[in-house]
């Protein structure tokens, strides 16, 4: 699993260096899913977005300031 660990490390490093871009991407994906499903799974999508942003914040990415953006869809 060394390949996966290396990829994960690179992704985490990117997220630490570009927290706003990653958080924006998380929110855009959630909005896309909400749009395609007519908001049917909005609660689950918002929870996934929150979890991803919390994880990003745990990496030192500072996603906490974008938490309110999750409920746009």
PQR file of N, CA, C, O and H, with PARSE charges and radii, in Angstrom:
ATOM      1  N   UNK A   1       0.812  -1.197   0.000 -0.4000 1.5000
ATOM      2  CA  UNK A   1       0.000   0.000   0.000 -0.0000 2.0000
ATOM      3  C   UNK A   1       0.857   1.263   0.000  0.5500 1.7000
ATOM      4  O   UNK A   1       0.348   2.360   0.232 -0.5500 1.4000
ATOM      5  N   UNK A   2       2.121   1.114  -0.253 -0.4000 1.5000
ATOM      6  CA  UNK A   2       3.006   2.278  -0.249 -0.0000 2.0000
ATOM      7  C   UNK A   2       2.571   3.303  -1.280  0.5500 1.7000
ATOM      8  O   UNK A   2       2.702   4.502  -1.032 -0.5500 1.4000
ATOM      9  H   UNK A   2       2.534   0.223  -0.442  0.4000 1.0000
ATOM     10  N   UNK A   3       2.061   2.878  -2.424 -0.4000 1.5000
ATOM     11  CA  UNK A   3       1.601   3.800  -3.453 -0.0000 2.0000
ATOM     12  C   UNK A   3       0.442   4.649  -2.974  0.5500 1.7000
ATOM     13  O   UNK A   3       0.411   5.856  -3.216 -0.5500 1.4000
ATOM     14  H   UNK A   3       1.955   1.904  -2.625  0.4000 1.0000
ATOM     15  N   UNK A   4      -0.519   4.023  -2.291 -0.4000 1.5000
ATOM     16  CA  UNK A   4      -1.660   4.759  -1.762 -0.0000 2.0000
ATOM     17  C   UNK A   4      -1.222   5.742  -0.685  0.5500 1.7000
ATOM     18  O   UNK A   4      -1.684   6.883  -0.659 -0.5500 1.4000
ATOM     19  H   UNK A   4      -0.493   3.043  -2.094  0.4000 1.0000
ATOM     20  N   UNK A   5      -0.338   5.310   0.200 -0.4000 1.5000
ATOM     21  CA  UNK A   5       0.145   6.186   1.263 -0.0000 2.0000
ATOM     22  C   UNK A   5       0.869   7.396   0.692  0.5500 1.7000
ATOM     23  O   UNK A   5       0.737   8.504   1.212 -0.5500 1.4000
ATOM     24  H   UNK A   5       0.037   4.384   0.179  0.4000 1.0000
ATOM     25  N   UNK A   6       1.630   7.189  -0.371 -0.4000 1.5000
ATOM     26  CA  UNK A   6       2.339   8.280  -1.021 -0.0000 2.0000
ATOM     27  C   UNK A   6       1.353   9.261  -1.648  0.5500 1.7000
ATOM     28  O   UNK A   6       1.512  10.475  -1.524 -0.5500 1.4000
ATOM     29  H   UNK A   6       1.737   6.288  -0.793  0.4000 1.0000
ATOM     30  N   UNK A   7       0.340   8.733  -2.316 -0.4000 1.5000
ATOM     31  CA  UNK A   7      -0.684   9.575  -2.930 -0.0000 2.0000
ATOM     32  C   UNK A   7      -1.449  10.362  -1.863  0.5500 1.7000
ATOM     33  O   UNK A   7      -1.711  11.554  -2.027 -0.5500 1.4000
ATOM     34  H   UNK A   7       0.211   7.747  -2.417  0.4000 1.0000
ATOM     35  N   UNK A   8      -1.802   9.685  -0.776 -0.4000 1.5000
ATOM     36  CA  UNK A   8      -2.515  10.359   0.318 -0.0000 2.0000
ATOM     37  C   UNK A   8      -1.655  11.473   0.905  0.5500 1.7000
ATOM     38  O   UNK A   8      -2.157  12.561   1.186 -0.5500 1.4000
ATOM     39  H   UNK A   8      -1.589   8.717  -0.643  0.4000 1.0000
ATOM     40  N   UNK A   9      -0.388  11.214   1.086 -0.4000 1.5000
ATOM     41  CA  UNK A   9       0.522  12.229   1.623 -0.0000 2.0000
ATOM     42  C   UNK A   9       0.603  13.443   0.718  0.5500 1.7000
ATOM     43  O   UNK A   9       0.608  14.579   1.191 -0.5500 1.4000
ATOM     44  H   UNK A   9       0.020  10.330   0.857  0.4000 1.0000
ATOM     45  N   UNK A  10       0.665  13.204  -0.578 -0.4000 1.5000
ATOM     46  CA  UNK A  10       0.712  14.319  -1.528 -0.0000 2.0000
ATOM     47  C   UNK A  10      -0.590  15.104  -1.520  0.5500 1.7000
ATOM     48  O   UNK A  10      -0.576  16.332  -1.609 -0.5500 1.4000
ATOM     49  H   UNK A  10       0.660  12.280  -0.963  0.4000 1.0000
ATOM     50  N   UNK A  11      -1.719  14.401  -1.413 -0.4000 1.5000
ATOM     51  CA  UNK A  11      -3.017  15.073  -1.363 -0.0000 2.0000
ATOM     52  C   UNK A  11      -3.131  15.920  -0.095  0.5500 1.7000
ATOM     53  O   UNK A  11      -3.616  17.051  -0.145 -0.5500 1.4000
ATOM     54  H   UNK A  11      -1.730  13.404  -1.341  0.4000 1.0000
ATOM     55  N   UNK A  12      -2.690  15.382   1.030 -0.4000 1.5000
ATOM     56  CA  UNK A  12      -2.742  16.131   2.281 -0.0000 2.0000
ATOM     57  C   UNK A  12      -1.824  17.350   2.223  0.5500 1.7000
ATOM     58  O   UNK A  12      -2.174  18.422   2.717 -0.5500 1.4000
ATOM     59  H   UNK A  12      -2.297  14.463   1.070  0.4000 1.0000
ATOM     60  N   UNK A  13      -0.666  17.184   1.626 -0.4000 1.5000
ATOM     61  CA  UNK A  13       0.257  18.308   1.486 -0.0000 2.0000
ATOM     62  C   UNK A  13      -0.361  19.407   0.621  0.5500 1.7000
ATOM     63  O   UNK A  13      -0.275  20.589   0.955 -0.5500 1.4000
ATOM     64  H   UNK A  13      -0.382  16.314   1.224  0.4000 1.0000
ATOM     65  N   UNK A  14      -0.989  19.010  -0.497 -0.4000 1.5000
ATOM     66  CA  UNK A  14      -1.662  19.975  -1.356 -0.0000 2.0000
ATOM     67  C   UNK A  14      -2.762  20.697  -0.586  0.5500 1.7000
ATOM     68  O   UNK A  14      -2.899  21.916  -0.689 -0.5500 1.4000
ATOM     69  H   UNK A  14      -1.059  18.050  -0.768  0.4000 1.0000
ATOM     70  N   UNK A  15      -3.547  19.943   0.188 -0.4000 1.5000
ATOM     71  CA  UNK A  15      -4.649  20.529   0.955 -0.0000 2.0000
ATOM     72  C   UNK A  15      -4.133  21.520   2.000  0.5500 1.7000
ATOM     73  O   UNK A  15      -4.753  22.557   2.235 -0.5500 1.4000
ATOM     74  H   UNK A  15      -3.435  18.953   0.271  0.4000 1.0000
ATOM     75  N   UNK A  16      -3.010  21.204   2.620 -0.4000 1.5000
ATOM     76  CA  UNK A  16      -2.433  22.105   3.614 -0.0000 2.0000
ATOM     77  C   UNK A  16      -1.954  23.397   2.967  0.5500 1.7000
ATOM     78  O   UNK A  16      -2.061  24.470   3.561 -0.5500 1.4000
ATOM     79  H   UNK A  16      -2.506  20.361   2.430  0.4000 1.0000
ATOM     80  N   UNK A  17      -1.431  23.296   1.759 -0.4000 1.5000
ATOM     81  CA  UNK A  17      -0.883  24.459   1.075 -0.0000 2.0000
ATOM     82  C   UNK A  17      -1.952  25.271   0.339  0.5500 1.7000
ATOM     83  O   UNK A  17      -1.730  26.442   0.032 -0.5500 1.4000
ATOM     84  H   UNK A  17      -1.344  22.425   1.276  0.4000 1.0000
ATOM     85  N   UNK A  18      -3.110  24.662   0.052 -0.4000 1.5000
ATOM     86  CA  UNK A  18      -4.164  25.310  -0.730 -0.0000 2.0000
ATOM     87  C   UNK A  18      -5.541  25.083  -0.109  0.5500 1.7000
ATOM     88  O   UNK A  18      -6.439  24.578  -0.782 -0.5500 1.4000
ATOM     89  H   UNK A  18      -3.291  23.711   0.301  0.4000 1.0000
ATOM     90  N   UNK A  19      -5.724  25.444   1.150 -0.4000 1.5000
ATOM     91  CA  UNK A  19      -6.985  25.117   1.827 -0.0000 2.0000
ATOM     92  C   UNK A  19      -8.213  25.766   1.199  0.5500 1.7000
ATOM     93  O   UNK A  19      -9.281  25.155   1.170 -0.5500 1.4000
ATOM     94  H   UNK A  19      -4.995  25.855   1.697  0.4000 1.0000
ATOM     95  N   UNK A  20      -8.084  26.987   0.699 -0.4000 1.5000
ATOM     96  CA  UNK A  20      -9.240  27.659   0.110 -0.0000 2.0000
ATOM     97  C   UNK A  20      -9.682  26.966  -1.178  0.5500 1.7000
ATOM     98  O   UNK A  20     -10.878  26.801  -1.418 -0.5500 1.4000
ATOM     99  H   UNK A  20      -7.216  27.484   0.723  0.4000 1.0000
ATOM    100  N   UNK A  21      -8.728  26.563  -1.999 -0.4000 1.5000
ATOM    101  CA  UNK A  21      -9.059  25.863  -3.242 -0.0000 2.0000
ATOM    102  C   UNK A  21      -9.736  24.529  -2.957  0.5500 1.7000
ATOM    103  O   UNK A  21     -10.714  24.171  -3.614 -0.5500 1.4000
ATOM    104  H   UNK A  21      -7.756  26.697  -1.805  0.4000 1.0000
ATOM    105  N   UNK A  22      -9.222  23.800  -1.988 -0.4000 1.5000
ATOM    106  CA  UNK A  22      -9.784  22.491  -1.654 -0.0000 2.0000
ATOM    107  C   UNK A  22     -11.185  22.655  -1.071  0.5500 1.7000
ATOM    108  O   UNK A  22     -12.098  21.914  -1.435 -0.5500 1.4000
ATOM    109  H   UNK A  22      -8.427  24.091  -1.454  0.4000 1.0000
ATOM    110  N   UNK A  23     -11.359  23.611  -0.177 -0.4000 1.5000
ATOM    111  CA  UNK A  23     -12.672  23.843   0.411 -0.0000 2.0000
ATOM    112  C   UNK A  23     -13.684  24.279  -0.649  0.5500 1.7000
ATOM    113  O   UNK A  23     -14.833  23.837  -0.637 -0.5500 1.4000
ATOM    114  H   UNK A  23     -10.617  24.213   0.119  0.4000 1.0000
ATOM    115  N   UNK A  24     -13.253  25.144  -1.561 -0.4000 1.5000
ATOM    116  CA  UNK A  24     -14.137  25.550  -2.659 -0.0000 2.0000
ATOM    117  C   UNK A  24     -14.530  24.345  -3.505  0.5500 1.7000
ATOM    118  O   UNK A  24     -15.684  24.221  -3.916 -0.5500 1.4000
ATOM    119  H   UNK A  24     -12.320  25.503  -1.571  0.4000 1.0000
ATOM    120  N   UNK A  25     -13.579  23.465  -3.763 -0.4000 1.5000
ATOM    121  CA  UNK A  25     -13.872  22.253  -4.530 -0.0000 2.0000
ATOM    122  C   UNK A  25     -14.863  21.354  -3.814  0.5500 1.7000
ATOM    123  O   UNK A  25     -15.770  20.807  -4.441 -0.5500 1.4000
ATOM    124  H   UNK A  25     -12.642  23.566  -3.429  0.4000 1.0000
ATOM    125  N   UNK A  26     -14.700  21.198  -2.520 -0.4000 1.5000
ATOM    126  CA  UNK A  26     -15.636  20.392  -1.719 -0.0000 2.0000
ATOM    127  C   UNK A  26     -17.038  20.959  -1.847  0.5500 1.7000
ATOM    128  O   UNK A  26     -17.998  20.218  -2.057 -0.5500 1.4000
ATOM    129  H   UNK A  26     -13.964  21.643  -2.011  0.4000 1.0000
ATOM    130  N   UNK A  27     -17.155  22.271  -1.719 -0.4000 1.5000
ATOM    131  CA  UNK A  27     -18.461  22.918  -1.788 -0.0000 2.0000
ATOM    132  C   UNK A  27     -19.067  22.821  -3.188  0.5500 1.7000
ATOM    133  O   UNK A  27     -20.274  22.619  -3.324 -0.5500 1.4000
ATOM    134  H   UNK A  27     -16.375  22.873  -1.547  0.4000 1.0000
ATOM    135  N   UNK A  28     -18.250  22.961  -4.220 -0.4000 1.5000
ATOM    136  CA  UNK A  28     -18.759  22.869  -5.597 -0.0000 2.0000
ATOM    137  C   UNK A  28     -19.245  21.456  -5.910  0.5500 1.7000
ATOM    138  O   UNK A  28     -20.269  21.284  -6.571 -0.5500 1.4000
ATOM    139  H   UNK A  28     -17.270  23.125  -4.110  0.4000 1.0000
ATOM    140  N   UNK A  29     -18.524  20.458  -5.445 -0.4000 1.5000
ATOM    141  CA  UNK A  29     -18.961  19.071  -5.659 -0.0000 2.0000
ATOM    142  C   UNK A  29     -20.293  18.829  -4.961  0.5500 1.7000
ATOM    143  O   UNK A  29     -21.197  18.217  -5.529 -0.5500 1.4000
ATOM    144  H   UNK A  29     -17.692  20.598  -4.908  0.4000 1.0000
ATOM    145  N   UNK A  30     -20.410  19.309  -3.732 -0.4000 1.5000
ATOM    146  CA  UNK A  30     -21.671  19.151  -3.006 -0.0000 2.0000
ATOM    147  C   UNK A  30     -22.827  19.844  -3.703  0.5500 1.7000
ATOM    148  O   UNK A  30     -23.925  19.295  -3.791 -0.5500 1.4000
ATOM    149  H   UNK A  30     -19.676  19.806  -3.270  0.4000 1.0000
ATOM    150  N   UNK A  31     -22.581  21.049  -4.199 -0.4000 1.5000
ATOM    151  CA  UNK A  31     -23.621  21.781  -4.927 -0.0000 2.0000
ATOM    152  C   UNK A  31     -24.002  21.055  -6.213  0.5500 1.7000
ATOM    153  O   UNK A  31     -25.178  21.014  -6.576 -0.5500 1.4000
ATOM    154  H   UNK A  31     -21.689  21.495  -4.127  0.4000 1.0000
ATOM    155  N   UNK A  32     -23.016  20.484  -6.903 -0.4000 1.5000
ATOM    156  CA  UNK A  32     -23.267  19.720  -8.127 -0.0000 2.0000
ATOM    157  C   UNK A  32     -24.158  18.511  -7.827  0.5500 1.7000
ATOM    158  O   UNK A  32     -25.118  18.241  -8.549 -0.5500 1.4000
ATOM    159  H   UNK A  32     -22.061  20.518  -6.608  0.4000 1.0000
ATOM    160  N   UNK A  33     -23.831  17.794  -6.762 -0.4000 1.5000
ATOM    161  CA  UNK A  33     -24.629  16.627  -6.381 -0.0000 2.0000
ATOM    162  C   UNK A  33     -26.049  17.046  -6.013  0.5500 1.7000
ATOM    163  O   UNK A  33     -27.015  16.399  -6.417 -0.5500 1.4000
ATOM    164  H   UNK A  33     -23.051  18.013  -6.175  0.4000 1.0000
ATOM    165  N   UNK A  34     -26.174  18.121  -5.251 -0.4000 1.5000
ATOM    166  CA  UNK A  34     -27.502  18.616  -4.893 -0.0000 2.0000
ATOM    167  C   UNK A  34     -28.300  18.979  -6.143  0.5500 1.7000
ATOM    168  O   UNK A  34     -29.491  18.681  -6.237 -0.5500 1.4000
ATOM    169  H   UNK A  34     -25.389  18.647  -4.923  0.4000 1.0000
ATOM    170  N   UNK A  35     -27.642  19.616  -7.089 -0.4000 1.5000
ATOM    171  CA  UNK A  35     -28.305  20.011  -8.328 -0.0000 2.0000
ATOM    172  C   UNK A  35     -28.774  18.791  -9.122  0.5500 1.7000
ATOM    173  O   UNK A  35     -29.906  18.758  -9.606 -0.5500 1.4000
ATOM    174  H   UNK A  35     -26.675  19.858  -7.012  0.4000 1.0000
ATOM    175  N   UNK A  36     -27.920  17.808  -9.251 -0.4000 1.5000
ATOM    176  CA  UNK A  36     -28.244  16.619 -10.044 -0.0000 2.0000
ATOM    177  C   UNK A  36     -29.288  15.727  -9.388  0.5500 1.7000
ATOM    178  O   UNK A  36     -29.994  14.992 -10.078 -0.5500 1.4000
ATOM    179  H   UNK A  36     -27.001  17.834  -8.857  0.4000 1.0000
ATOM    180  N   UNK A  37     -29.395  15.784  -8.056 -0.4000 1.5000
ATOM    181  CA  UNK A  37     -30.364  14.937  -7.353 -0.0000 2.0000
ATOM    182  C   UNK A  37     -31.596  15.727  -6.911  0.5500 1.7000
ATOM    183  O   UNK A  37     -32.456  15.193  -6.210 -0.5500 1.4000
ATOM    184  H   UNK A  37     -28.821  16.381  -7.496  0.4000 1.0000
ATOM    185  N   UNK A  38     -31.682  16.994  -7.316 -0.4000 1.5000
ATOM    186  CA  UNK A  38     -32.802  17.821  -6.918 -0.0000 2.0000
ATOM    187  C   UNK A  38     -32.849  18.077  -5.427  0.5500 1.7000
ATOM    188  O   UNK A  38     -33.915  18.346  -4.875 -0.5500 1.4000
ATOM    189  H   UNK A  38     -30.983  17.427  -7.885  0.4000 1.0000
ATOM    190  N   UNK A  39     -31.711  17.998  -4.774 -0.4000 1.5000
ATOM    191  CA  UNK A  39     -31.634  18.244  -3.335 -0.0000 2.0000
ATOM    192  C   UNK A  39     -32.150  17.094  -2.483  0.5500 1.7000
ATOM    193  O   UNK A  39     -32.291  17.230  -1.267 -0.5500 1.4000
ATOM    194  H   UNK A  39     -30.844  17.779  -5.222  0.4000 1.0000
ATOM    195  N   UNK A  40     -32.430  15.971  -3.116 -0.4000 1.5000
ATOM    196  CA  UNK A  40     -32.998  14.820  -2.408 -0.0000 2.0000
ATOM    197  C   UNK A  40     -32.096  14.334  -1.264  0.5500 1.7000
ATOM    198  O   UNK A  40     -32.584  13.847  -0.244 -0.5500 1.4000
ATOM    199  H   UNK A  40     -32.316  15.861  -4.104  0.4000 1.0000
ATOM    200  N   UNK A  41     -30.800  14.470  -1.444 -0.4000 1.5000
ATOM    201  CA  UNK A  41     -29.840  13.995  -0.450 -0.0000 2.0000
ATOM    202  C   UNK A  41     -29.057  15.150   0.181  0.5500 1.7000
ATOM    203  O   UNK A  41     -27.925  14.970   0.631 -0.5500 1.4000
ATOM    204  H   UNK A  41     -30.404  14.866  -2.272  0.4000 1.0000
ATOM    205  N   UNK A  42     -29.670  16.330   0.207 -0.4000 1.5000
ATOM    206  CA  UNK A  42     -28.979  17.536   0.672 -0.0000 2.0000
ATOM    207  C   UNK A  42     -28.417  17.378   2.084  0.5500 1.7000
ATOM    208  O   UNK A  42     -27.308  17.835   2.363 -0.5500 1.4000
ATOM    209  H   UNK A  42     -30.589  16.475  -0.159  0.4000 1.0000
ATOM    210  N   UNK A  43     -29.165  16.743   2.962 -0.4000 1.5000
ATOM    211  CA  UNK A  43     -28.705  16.577   4.332 -0.0000 2.0000
ATOM    212  C   UNK A  43     -27.430  15.722   4.395  0.5500 1.7000
ATOM    213  O   UNK A  43     -26.481  16.050   5.107 -0.5500 1.4000
ATOM    214  H   UNK A  43     -30.065  16.372   2.735  0.4000 1.0000
ATOM    215  N   UNK A  44     -27.432  14.623   3.637 -0.4000 1.5000
ATOM    216  CA  UNK A  44     -26.264  13.742   3.613 -0.0000 2.0000
ATOM    217  C   UNK A  44     -25.073  14.435   2.941  0.5500 1.7000
ATOM    218  O   UNK A  44     -23.934  14.302   3.388 -0.5500 1.4000
ATOM    219  H   UNK A  44     -28.203  14.356   3.059  0.4000 1.0000
ATOM    220  N   UNK A  45     -25.350  15.171   1.871 -0.4000 1.5000
ATOM    221  CA  UNK A  45     -24.286  15.882   1.164 -0.0000 2.0000
ATOM    222  C   UNK A  45     -23.677  16.945   2.073  0.5500 1.7000
ATOM    223  O   UNK A  45     -22.456  17.091   2.136 -0.5500 1.4000
ATOM    224  H   UNK A  45     -26.275  15.279   1.508  0.4000 1.0000
ATOM    225  N   UNK A  46     -24.534  17.687   2.776 -0.4000 1.5000
ATOM    226  CA  UNK A  46     -24.022  18.704   3.694 -0.0000 2.0000
ATOM    227  C   UNK A  46     -23.165  18.076   4.790  0.5500 1.7000
ATOM    228  O   UNK A  46     -22.148  18.643   5.190 -0.5500 1.4000
ATOM    229  H   UNK A  46     -25.525  17.569   2.725  0.4000 1.0000
ATOM    230  N   UNK A  47     -23.573  16.913   5.272 -0.4000 1.5000
ATOM    231  CA  UNK A  47     -22.788  16.212   6.295 -0.0000 2.0000
ATOM    232  C   UNK A  47     -21.434  15.779   5.762  0.5500 1.7000
ATOM    233  O   UNK A  47     -20.422  15.879   6.456 -0.5500 1.4000
ATOM    234  H   UNK A  47     -24.400  16.452   4.948  0.4000 1.0000
ATOM    235  N   UNK A  48     -21.420  15.297   4.524 -0.4000 1.5000
ATOM    236  CA  UNK A  48     -20.153  14.890   3.907 -0.0000 2.0000
ATOM    237  C   UNK A  48     -19.249  16.098   3.678  0.5500 1.7000
ATOM    238  O   UNK A  48     -18.039  16.027   3.893 -0.5500 1.4000
ATOM    239  H   UNK A  48     -22.242  15.216   3.960  0.4000 1.0000
ATOM    240  N   UNK A  49     -19.845  17.206   3.240 -0.4000 1.5000
ATOM    241  CA  UNK A  49     -19.070  18.430   3.047 -0.0000 2.0000
ATOM    242  C   UNK A  49     -18.474  18.891   4.376  0.5500 1.7000
ATOM    243  O   UNK A  49     -17.303  19.264   4.445 -0.5500 1.4000
ATOM    244  H   UNK A  49     -20.828  17.263   3.066  0.4000 1.0000
ATOM    245  N   UNK A  50     -19.280  18.863   5.414 -0.4000 1.5000
ATOM    246  CA  UNK A  50     -18.809  19.294   6.729 -0.0000 2.0000
ATOM    247  C   UNK A  50     -17.667  18.400   7.207  0.5500 1.7000
ATOM    248  O   UNK A  50     -16.661  18.886   7.724 -0.5500 1.4000
ATOM    249  H   UNK A  50     -20.231  18.560   5.358  0.4000 1.0000
ATOM    250  N   UNK A  51     -17.833  17.095   7.029 -0.4000 1.5000
ATOM    251  CA  UNK A  51     -16.781  16.166   7.432 -0.0000 2.0000
ATOM    252  C   UNK A  51     -15.486  16.403   6.672  0.5500 1.7000
ATOM    253  O   UNK A  51     -14.401  16.374   7.252 -0.5500 1.4000
ATOM    254  H   UNK A  51     -18.651  16.700   6.608  0.4000 1.0000
ATOM    255  N   UNK A  52     -15.605  16.637   5.379 -0.4000 1.5000
ATOM    256  CA  UNK A  52     -14.409  16.890   4.566 -0.0000 2.0000
ATOM    257  C   UNK A  52     -13.743  18.194   4.986  0.5500 1.7000
ATOM    258  O   UNK A  52     -12.518  18.256   5.090 -0.5500 1.4000
ATOM    259  H   UNK A  52     -16.486  16.660   4.908  0.4000 1.0000
ATOM    260  N   UNK A  53     -14.533  19.233   5.227 -0.4000 1.5000
ATOM    261  CA  UNK A  53     -13.957  20.506   5.664 -0.0000 2.0000
ATOM    262  C   UNK A  53     -13.364  20.399   7.062  0.5500 1.7000
ATOM    263  O   UNK A  53     -12.349  21.033   7.351 -0.5500 1.4000
ATOM    264  H   UNK A  53     -15.528  19.183   5.142  0.4000 1.0000
ATOM    265  N   UNK A  54     -13.983  19.606   7.934 -0.4000 1.5000
ATOM    266  CA  UNK A  54     -13.415  19.379   9.264 -0.0000 2.0000
ATOM    267  C   UNK A  54     -12.061  18.674   9.154  0.5500 1.7000
ATOM    268  O   UNK A  54     -11.110  19.026   9.852 -0.5500 1.4000
ATOM    269  H   UNK A  54     -14.808  19.091   7.699  0.4000 1.0000
ATOM    270  N   UNK A  55     -11.987  17.679   8.272 -0.4000 1.5000
ATOM    271  CA  UNK A  55     -10.727  16.969   8.054 -0.0000 2.0000
ATOM    272  C   UNK A  55      -9.665  17.931   7.525  0.5500 1.7000
ATOM    273  O   UNK A  55      -8.515  17.907   7.962 -0.5500 1.4000
ATOM    274  H   UNK A  55     -12.760  17.394   7.705  0.4000 1.0000
ATOM    275  N   UNK A  56     -10.067  18.768   6.586 -0.4000 1.5000
ATOM    276  CA  UNK A  56      -9.151  19.763   6.038 -0.0000 2.0000
ATOM    277  C   UNK A  56      -8.658  20.696   7.136  0.5500 1.7000
ATOM    278  O   UNK A  56      -7.474  21.027   7.190 -0.5500 1.4000
ATOM    279  H   UNK A  56     -11.001  18.787   6.232  0.4000 1.0000
ATOM    280  N   UNK A  57      -9.567  21.118   8.011 -0.4000 1.5000
ATOM    281  CA  UNK A  57      -9.184  21.973   9.133 -0.0000 2.0000
ATOM    282  C   UNK A  57      -8.223  21.272  10.070  0.5500 1.7000
ATOM    283  O   UNK A  57      -7.333  21.904  10.638 -0.5500 1.4000
ATOM    284  H   UNK A  57     -10.529  20.849   7.968  0.4000 1.0000
ATOM    285  N   UNK A  58      -8.396  19.962  10.236 -0.4000 1.5000
ATOM    286  CA  UNK A  58      -7.502  19.174  11.078 -0.0000 2.0000
ATOM    287  C   UNK A  58      -6.102  19.058  10.510  0.5500 1.7000
ATOM    288  O   UNK A  58      -5.145  18.796  11.240 -0.5500 1.4000
ATOM    289  H   UNK A  58      -9.119  19.448   9.774  0.4000 1.0000
ATOM    290  N   UNK A  59      -5.985  19.253   9.207 -0.4000 1.5000
ATOM    291  CA  UNK A  59      -4.670  19.234   8.568 -0.0000 2.0000
ATOM    292  C   UNK A  59      -3.961  20.576   8.708  0.5500 1.7000
ATOM    293  O   UNK A  59      -2.817  20.739   8.284 -0.5500 1.4000
ATOM    294  H   UNK A  59      -6.762  19.466   8.614  0.4000 1.0000
ATOM    295  N   UNK A  60      -4.658  21.526   9.308 -0.4000 1.5000
ATOM    296  CA  UNK A  60      -4.083  22.857   9.424 -0.0000 2.0000
ATOM    297  C   UNK A  60      -4.477  23.730   8.256  0.5500 1.7000
ATOM    298  O   UNK A  60      -3.850  24.759   8.001 -0.5500 1.4000
ATOM    299  H   UNK A  60      -5.587  21.394   9.652  0.4000 1.0000
ATOM    300  N   UNK A  61      -5.537  23.316   7.531 -0.4000 1.5000
ATOM    301  CA  UNK A  61      -5.952  24.045   6.346 -0.0000 2.0000
ATOM    302  C   UNK A  61      -6.853  25.228   6.613  0.5500 1.7000
ATOM    303  O   UNK A  61      -7.046  26.059   5.725 -0.5500 1.4000
ATOM    304  H   UNK A  61      -6.046  22.480   7.738  0.4000 1.0000
ATOM    305  N   UNK A  62      -7.413  25.336   7.811 -0.4000 1.5000
ATOM    306  CA  UNK A  62      -8.228  26.494   8.129 -0.0000 2.0000
ATOM    307  C   UNK A  62      -9.562  26.520   7.432  0.5500 1.7000
ATOM    308  O   UNK A  62     -10.050  27.603   7.110 -0.5500 1.4000
ATOM    309  H   UNK A  62      -7.256  24.661   8.533  0.4000 1.0000
ATOM    310  N   UNK A  63     -10.178  25.381   7.182 -0.4000 1.5000
ATOM    311  CA  UNK A  63     -11.462  25.338   6.478 -0.0000 2.0000
ATOM    312  C   UNK A  63     -12.611  25.801   7.351  0.5500 1.7000
ATOM    313  O   UNK A  63     -13.724  25.973   6.854 -0.5500 1.4000
ATOM    314  H   UNK A  63      -9.781  24.501   7.444  0.4000 1.0000
ATOM    315  N   UNK A  64     -12.373  26.008   8.639 -0.4000 1.5000
ATOM    316  CA  UNK A  64     -13.450  26.402   9.531 -0.0000 2.0000
ATOM    317  C   UNK A  64     -14.130  27.680   9.059  0.5500 1.7000
ATOM    318  O   UNK A  64     -15.334  27.849   9.252 -0.5500 1.4000
ATOM    319  H   UNK A  64     -11.468  25.869   9.043  0.4000 1.0000
ATOM    320  N   UNK A  65     -13.366  28.585   8.442 -0.4000 1.5000
ATOM    321  CA  UNK A  65     -13.955  29.842   8.018 -0.0000 2.0000
ATOM    322  C   UNK A  65     -14.904  29.667   6.844  0.5500 1.7000
ATOM    323  O   UNK A  65     -15.631  30.603   6.513 -0.5500 1.4000
ATOM    324  H   UNK A  65     -12.388  28.448   8.286  0.4000 1.0000
ATOM    325  N   UNK A  66     -14.926  28.493   6.195 -0.4000 1.5000
ATOM    326  CA  UNK A  66     -15.807  28.239   5.069 -0.0000 2.0000
ATOM    327  C   UNK A  66     -16.997  27.366   5.432  0.5500 1.7000
ATOM    328  O   UNK A  66     -17.745  26.960   4.542 -0.5500 1.4000
ATOM    329  H   UNK A  66     -14.335  27.732   6.464  0.4000 1.0000
ATOM    330  N   UNK A  67     -17.197  27.064   6.710 -0.4000 1.5000
ATOM    331  CA  UNK A  67     -18.246  26.144   7.117 -0.0000 2.0000
ATOM    332  C   UNK A  67     -19.624  26.596   6.677  0.5500 1.7000
ATOM    333  O   UNK A  67     -20.430  25.756   6.276 -0.5500 1.4000
ATOM    334  H   UNK A  67     -16.590  27.394   7.433  0.4000 1.0000
ATOM    335  N   UNK A  68     -19.930  27.863   6.733 -0.4000 1.5000
ATOM    336  CA  UNK A  68     -21.240  28.357   6.392 -0.0000 2.0000
ATOM    337  C   UNK A  68     -21.583  28.197   4.923  0.5500 1.7000
ATOM    338  O   UNK A  68     -22.757  28.279   4.561 -0.5500 1.4000
ATOM    339  H   UNK A  68     -19.276  28.545   7.059  0.4000 1.0000
ATOM    340  N   UNK A  69     -20.604  27.974   4.073 -0.4000 1.5000
ATOM    341  CA  UNK A  69     -20.840  27.835   2.633 -0.0000 2.0000
ATOM    342  C   UNK A  69     -21.417  26.495   2.257  0.5500 1.7000
ATOM    343  O   UNK A  69     -21.872  26.329   1.125 -0.5500 1.4000
ATOM    344  H   UNK A  69     -19.651  27.908   4.367  0.4000 1.0000
ATOM    345  N   UNK A  70     -21.420  25.518   3.165 -0.4000 1.5000
ATOM    346  CA  UNK A  70     -21.892  24.184   2.841 -0.0000 2.0000
ATOM    347  C   UNK A  70     -23.378  24.124   2.564  0.5500 1.7000
ATOM    348  O   UNK A  70     -23.829  23.191   1.899 -0.5500 1.4000
ATOM    349  H   UNK A  70     -21.050  25.652   4.085  0.4000 1.0000
ATOM    350  N   UNK A  71     -24.146  25.063   3.036 -0.4000 1.5000
ATOM    351  CA  UNK A  71     -25.591  24.996   2.925 -0.0000 2.0000
ATOM    352  C   UNK A  71     -26.132  25.825   1.785  0.5500 1.7000
ATOM    353  O   UNK A  71     -27.237  26.357   1.887 -0.5500 1.4000
ATOM    354  H   UNK A  71     -23.779  25.821   3.576  0.4000 1.0000
ATOM    355  N   UNK A  72     -25.384  25.952   0.700 -0.4000 1.5000
ATOM    356  CA  UNK A  72     -25.805  26.759  -0.419 -0.0000 2.0000
ATOM    357  C   UNK A  72     -26.647  26.015  -1.421  0.5500 1.7000
ATOM    358  O   UNK A  72     -27.172  26.653  -2.334 -0.5500 1.4000
ATOM    359  H   UNK A  72     -24.486  25.520   0.617  0.4000 1.0000
ATOM    360  N   UNK A  73     -26.814  24.732  -1.321 -0.4000 1.5000
ATOM    361  CA  UNK A  73     -27.482  23.981  -2.362 -0.0000 2.0000
ATOM    362  C   UNK A  73     -28.733  23.452  -1.960  0.5500 1.7000
ATOM    363  O   UNK A  73     -29.407  22.791  -2.751 -0.5500 1.4000
ATOM    364  H   UNK A  73     -26.388  24.214  -0.579  0.4000 1.0000
TER
END
